[in-house]
Amino acid sequence: MYSEHVHIMDHPLVAHKLSILRDKNTSTKDFREIVSEIGMLMTYEATRNLPLTTREIETPICRATVPTLDGKKFAVVPILRAGLGLVDGVLRIVPSARVGHIGLYRNEETLEPVKYFCKMPKDVTDRDILIVDPMLATGGSADAAIGFMKEYGCKNIKLMVLLAAPKGIERIVKHHPDVDLYCGAVDDHLNEHGYIVPGLGDAGDRIFGTK
């Protein structure tokens, strides 16, 4: 159905935890914790193809040649503010990762992103990039964030979202066919306000308890 670069999670734990997030009665505390947990589970999949090398160690039994990560530098880049909810989960899997930040908000009339903040590691161009945001609705913010990282000179970029709408996926695949996209689930459509249906509401408000 989608490009080979689109990876939709099929793990029962991810599906179960997303169902809790969808429930409007889930508390802010539980919502925030579960977003982080799903971020951790999805990072496991998003890092599946990290390059390996080998090194020699001494086990309690003998010397052995064992696999180890190839030392490739890694950075997680949340799209502010909702993307912050996924960062801790990513860092629990890749604790040595650096964190960059892109601040984008959606113009409620045009539904297009407006950039208001950016701070990146100095060596960001040498790093594999994982952009994170809970929702991929129209795809405008993610499209802009990916484009911005490419302007920095970043080559290996992935995007990880909890929920995606078909329209958002189509936009990313069309504009960035070289970017791997990881989705917790794909929902039905967008409503007239640009929200994912059935979705889970405004992820930022629910993570931070601002509504």
ZIJONOR-V75614 format. One line per field, one symbol per residue. ss: DSSP state (a for helix, b for strand, c for the rest). phi: phi as a letter, one per 30 degrees, with the letter a starting at -180 (. if undefined). psi: psi as a letter, one per 20 degrees, with the letter a starting at -180 (. if undefined). A space follows every 10 residues. Layout:
ss=???
phi=???
psi=???
//
This chain:
ss=cccccbbbcc caaaaaaaaa aacccccaaa aaaaaaaaaa aaaaaacccc cbbbbbbbcc ccbbbbbbbc cccbbbbbbb cccaaaaaaa aaaccccbbb bbbbbbcccc ccbbbbbbbc cccaaacbbb bbccbbccca aaaaaaaaaa aaccccbbbb bbbbbaaaaa aaaaaccccb bbbbbbbcbb cccccbbccc ccaaaaaacc c
phi=.cdddcccdb dddddddddd dddddddeed edddeddded dddeddcecd dcbbbcbcdd cadacbdaed iddbbcbddd cddedcdedd ddcbddddbc bbcbbcddcc icdbdbaabb edcedccdcc dbadbccdjd ddedddeddd ddjdccbbbb bdbbcedddd dddddbdccd ccbdaccdac ddcicdcdib iddddddcic b
psi=grqiiooppk phhggghhhg hhpiiprggh gghhggghgg ghhgghjhkp qqaqqprori grqqpqqqqj jpqqppnqoq hhhhhighgg hhhmiiqrpr ppoqqpoigi jqqppiqppq qhkhijqppo pqphpnehig gggggghghh hhjpgopqpp qgqqqhgggh gghghmiipp ppphqpagaq aijjqpphbj bogghhgikj .
//
